[in-house]
Amino acid sequence: MTILNIKTSLLLAFLLVITAPVFAQPKKTTTGAQDRQVWVKALYRIAYPVVHNMAEGTLKKNMPLETNASYGLNLKRVTYLEAVGRTMAGLAPWLALPDDQTEEGKMRREMRDMLLKGLVNAVNPEHPDYLNFRIESQPIVDAAYVAQAFIRAPRALWEPLDAVTKARFIEEFKSLRTRSGAYNNWLLFSGLTEGFLLSIGEQYDPARVQFAVNKMKEWYVGDSWYSDGEKFSMDYYNSYVIHPMMVDLLKILSTHQKAQPADYDQALKRMVRYAEYLERIISPEGTYPAYGRSVTYRTAAFQALAQTALLEKLPEYVKPAQVRCALTQVFRNMYQGNQNFDQNGWLVLGFNGHQPAMADVYTSTGSLYMATLGFLTLGLPADNEFWAAPAAPWTAVKAWSGGEVKKDYKVEY
């Protein structure tokens, strides 16, 4: 072989190496049990400062108050309820699981006990940690996340509360009727809170409920996407709010014969389709695009995917294990380091690190706890297929390694 041929062969070999797929397989294959540990530890780490301080009566004393320079709300009147409601809504399905003697079971019981203790303080007007439901518009949003937590885990979070505390929550929820909010996804916040009242046999406002449902139907633009108000916004609000709250609200309404079952079925189909998008945008490395409003909500971007998996309604070609593996890698990237936490364990302002410039005019420390909403699938027990099935590559891994991938195409519902 001539020197020229040798050089040519070496060059071809080099080109083959540098152009070979680099995402063929995840670097390390883990079991479902190991993946579940990643989820549990991350969720516990995020939620603990909020829930522990609620139980101790030190939430307002110890929670940092971080915003960027453009922040425009009355911080101390809104940020604490934000932290509580958002944390609860993400924790609820996990806390609804029965007690057991595993390490996870003990962590879950501890978290539930602390939260129940803190909820008593939250609506006690004489307590230092009494939360504001009655002034400003922002509580309309975060009361809805409190209500959503009660909807998702009634036996774990609502029924154990004493009669006085229940009555106080009901009174606080009804007090929200003195205000209105933005003419967009905010309609669902009022609707869901009223839907919760309906679900427990309390007097509710049917006009707020029907207005929310009817406007969201009008704002549906196709192929699983809702416009957030009259003009479309390219962001994650279809996952942060719209699909999960539409599904939860219509489930209550259909159960109580206030809506047709077909309305719930349609909303669920749309969320399932949207979940397909969310699974596909997770890169082979476990990253995803940081675009649109409120990216500081971090893994809340995957709430609709997590809820679809929790309901065991994933499309046939999207296997539960591939969703588990994809989200596990996202959670590793976000939460196994220290970049998203301060020295006391609170979330810091940013997307993946301390990045205050990425915060919106309504974003403060409490807002960040939307991140828990990506963990809803922890509500499935450890022996469910989602956790028990062998590891599987997600769509982007298969696509970038030359594997077989189902062609994506729009839907008409």
Secondary structure, DSSP 8 states (H G I E B T S, - for coil): --HHHHHHHHHHHHHHHHHS-S-SS-SS---HHHHHHHHHHHHHHHHHHHHHHHHHT-HHHHS-----TT--S-HHHHHHHHHHHHHHHHHHHHHTS---SSHHHHHHHHHHHHHHHHHHHHT-TTSTT----SSSSTHHHHHHHHHHHHHH-IIIIITTS-HHHHHHHHHHHHHGGG----SSTHHHHHHHHHHHHHHTT----HHHHHHHHHHHHHTEEETTEE-SSSS---SSHIIIIIHHHHHHHHHHHHHTTSS-HHHHHHHHHHHHHHHHHHHHTS-TTS-----STTGGGGGGGGHHHHHHHHTT---TTS-HHHHHHHHHHHHHHHHSSSTTB-TTS-B-SSSSSS-GGG--TT--GGGGGGGGGGGGGGGS-TTSHHHHS-----HHHHHHTT-----------
